[in-house]
Amino acid sequence: MYSYKTHGTCATKIDFDIIDGKLHNVHFTNGCPGNLQAMCILLEGMDAQKAAQMLNGIHCGEKSTSCSDQLSKAISEHLGK
């Protein structure tokens, strides 16, 4: 399990596994529960690099980042990019 402390979002931490290049067990601590739960379900089993590319750069309102953008950063960090 990889843990990432988020920056600039309501969610404070993201935990996830990458097994054989696929995302598994994505979990956000805090944040918007319905939206984040749905995102975690949709991302289950997705190619991690593809997910990072798709989620990169998404903003939440006027913030310069979002929970999904933070997940992109966490995946990229974990993959060593």
Protein Blocks (a to p, Z undefined) as FASTA:
>chain_A
ZZdddehiablbdcdddeehiaehiaceehjfklmmmmmmmmgopafklmmmmmgopaeh
jbfbdfklmmmmmmmmmnoZZ
